């Protein structure tokens, strides 16, 4: 295979993996027009249309789907082989693509961006915030961050946070008007703020547990969204009861009295955040460094080095005395 033919196939696979010429062009470091021309050259050479293009979306045709199914595993194997060869050196470099929940981006990644960049200046972080479930390997991501109960198969999982508690909360004003639910069945008489899973569109059910008894409830109310920036303000503005992870926004509102917790004895603890990556892929040095940073292992190593240095200086000073 000539180099141009390989480049065409790699460009085509990148477009299918990301369902976007723009995202694929950014990943490959090309302009959209150059990438489009490369794909057109491949289609002309093969004599078949591989992609359906509209102003809003791009998707493979049936011949394109079959071609992608055959070449995508081989391209990933080649990328892994290159990554493993690079991994034999001490240099941590390259682009690291992470698909993450919004709350993980806020709580874990954002506060550590500067430290990671300073420690690994040759690594480019490509962070995609997505609260839906994605096929990270199939879509070209190196790793994903999700709650533990929603991990994909054939994945290696690294725990990032302890288990978290689900909280049912509402504003004091709402509870003053409608009363507090004492058991989950009381929610039938309340407005509930629902969460719709991105991608699937399914409405998340609320599961409550106490003393071995489990109760599942499908919320109904005037507000339904797939984004935290909508559901939390809806609860703060007295539009109903919200059932969600105890993230920073909810914790702060509980602390200053803008939200009040209900059904506390029914609220279960659920798995925390995990980073996961394909068990079939070589662990990139950049990903290993990223995991260490999220777990603050790099800080621990720095402290160990500082302690060792201080100990050596003390020993040398004692020798002089």
Secondary structure in CASP SS format (residue, H / E / C, confidence):
PFRMAT SS
TARGET T0000
AUTHOR 0000-0000-0000
METHOD secondary structure of the structure
MODEL  1
X C 1.00
X C 1.00
X H 1.00
X H 1.00
X H 1.00
X H 1.00
X H 1.00
X H 1.00
X H 1.00
X H 1.00
X H 1.00
X H 1.00
X H 1.00
X H 1.00
X H 1.00
X H 1.00
X H 1.00
X H 1.00
X C 1.00
X C 1.00
X H 1.00
X H 1.00
X H 1.00
X H 1.00
X H 1.00
X H 1.00
X H 1.00
X H 1.00
X C 1.00
X C 1.00
X C 1.00
X H 1.00
X H 1.00
X H 1.00
X H 1.00
X H 1.00
X H 1.00
X H 1.00
X H 1.00
X H 1.00
X H 1.00
X H 1.00
X H 1.00
X H 1.00
X H 1.00
X H 1.00
X C 1.00
X C 1.00
X C 1.00
X C 1.00
X E 1.00
X E 1.00
X E 1.00
X C 1.00
X C 1.00
X C 1.00
X C 1.00
X E 1.00
X E 1.00
X E 1.00
X C 1.00
X H 1.00
X H 1.00
X H 1.00
X H 1.00
X H 1.00
X H 1.00
X H 1.00
X H 1.00
X H 1.00
X H 1.00
X H 1.00
X H 1.00
X H 1.00
X H 1.00
X H 1.00
X H 1.00
X H 1.00
X H 1.00
X H 1.00
X H 1.00
X H 1.00
X H 1.00
X H 1.00
X H 1.00
X H 1.00
X H 1.00
X C 1.00
X C 1.00
X C 1.00
X C 1.00
X C 1.00
X C 1.00
X E 1.00
X E 1.00
X E 1.00
X E 1.00
X E 1.00
X E 1.00
X E 1.00
X C 1.00
X H 1.00
X H 1.00
X H 1.00
X H 1.00
X H 1.00
X H 1.00
X H 1.00
X H 1.00
X H 1.00
X H 1.00
X H 1.00
X H 1.00
X H 1.00
X H 1.00
X H 1.00
X H 1.00
X H 1.00
X H 1.00
X C 1.00
X C 1.00
X C 1.00
X E 1.00
X E 1.00
X E 1.00
X E 1.00
X E 1.00
X E 1.00
X E 1.00
X C 1.00
X C 1.00
X C 1.00
X C 1.00
X C 1.00
X C 1.00
X C 1.00
X C 1.00
X C 1.00
X C 1.00
X C 1.00
X C 1.00
X C 1.00
X E 1.00
X E 1.00
X E 1.00
X E 1.00
X E 1.00
X H 1.00
X H 1.00
X H 1.00
X C 1.00
X C 1.00
X C 1.00
X C 1.00
X E 1.00
X E 1.00
X E 1.00
X E 1.00
X E 1.00
X C 1.00
X C 1.00
X C 1.00
X C 1.00
X E 1.00
X E 1.00
X E 1.00
X E 1.00
X E 1.00
X E 1.00
X E 1.00
X C 1.00
X H 1.00
X H 1.00
X H 1.00
X H 1.00
X H 1.00
X H 1.00
X H 1.00
X C 1.00
X C 1.00
X C 1.00
X C 1.00
X C 1.00
X H 1.00
X H 1.00
X H 1.00
X H 1.00
X H 1.00
X H 1.00
X C 1.00
X C 1.00
X E 1.00
X E 1.00
X E 1.00
X E 1.00
X E 1.00
X C 1.00
X C 1.00
X C 1.00
X C 1.00
X C 1.00
X C 1.00
X E 1.00
X C 1.00
X E 1.00
X E 1.00
X E 1.00
X E 1.00
X E 1.00
X E 1.00
X C 1.00
X C 1.00
X E 1.00
X E 1.00
X E 1.00
X E 1.00
X E 1.00
X E 1.00
X C 1.00
X C 1.00
X C 1.00
X C 1.00
X C 1.00
X E 1.00
X E 1.00
X C 1.00
X C 1.00
X H 1.00
X H 1.00
X H 1.00
X H 1.00
X H 1.00
X H 1.00
X H 1.00
X H 1.00
X H 1.00
X C 1.00
X C 1.00
X C 1.00
X C 1.00
X E 1.00
X E 1.00
X E 1.00
X E 1.00
X E 1.00
X C 1.00
X C 1.00
X H 1.00
X H 1.00
X H 1.00
X H 1.00
X H 1.00
X H 1.00
X H 1.00
X H 1.00
X C 1.00
X C 1.00
X C 1.00
X C 1.00
X E 1.00
X E 1.00
X E 1.00
X C 1.00
X H 1.00
X H 1.00
X H 1.00
X C 1.00
X C 1.00
X E 1.00
X E 1.00
X C 1.00
X C 1.00
X E 1.00
X E 1.00
X E 1.00
X E 1.00
X E 1.00
X E 1.00
X C 1.00
X C 1.00
X C 1.00
X C 1.00
X C 1.00
X C 1.00
X H 1.00
X H 1.00
X H 1.00
X H 1.00
X H 1.00
X H 1.00
X H 1.00
X H 1.00
X H 1.00
X H 1.00
X C 1.00
X C 1.00
X H 1.00
X H 1.00
X H 1.00
X H 1.00
X H 1.00
X H 1.00
X H 1.00
X H 1.00
X H 1.00
X H 1.00
X H 1.00
X H 1.00
X H 1.00
X H 1.00
X H 1.00
X H 1.00
X H 1.00
X H 1.00
X H 1.00
X H 1.00
X H 1.00
X H 1.00
X H 1.00
X H 1.00
X C 1.00
END
